[in-house]
């Protein structure tokens, strides 16, 4: 998404990616698992809000 990048903290990003992997591709900070929670989740795509901070504004 334009205007965002991966969090520069590589250790943090690694932990979040592990969480995404454990949740079979779903955002680790979402409780439900449906099409809207696949990473990048709909909340990030539509509103630019990444609650797990995997993506941060440039």
Buried (B, 14 or more C-beta within 10 A) or exposed (E): EEEBEEBEEEEBBEBBBEBBEEBEEBBBBBEEEEEBBBBBBBBBEEEEEBEBEBBEEE
